[in-house]
Amino acid sequence: MQDRVLRKFFLGFIQIHILHHAKKEPFYGAWMIEELSEHGYDMSPGTLYPLLHNMESSGLLEKEEKIVEGKIRKYYKITELGNEIMQEARKKAYELFKEIKE
């Protein structure tokens, strides 16, 4: 039960993290899995890719396919809507963390 509740909270944090990096530069899924693991998130491709597809279909991310070493690699970058959502989420997170930091 506790794991499911924490997972729901963390998925929101992960989406903000994804938008943050998508704003900095386009990324591909395997890189994001590695990046998230550096922050303590154990994310499998079976969890990340549906999340990325959902964010893309919601208009938060755009996908571009590039051929890298003979294979198609999908790069994700932030959209204008994604940027607006990230800015709002950043404000809300800042207010929340100010309140709960102690």
PyMOL commands that set and color helices and strands:
alter all, ss='L'
color gray80, all
select helices_A, chain A and resi 2-24+29-37+45-57+80-100
alter helices_A, ss='H'
color red, helices_A
select strands_A, chain A and resi 27-28+61-68+71-78
alter strands_A, ss='S'
color yellow, strands_A
deselect
rebuild
show_as cartoon
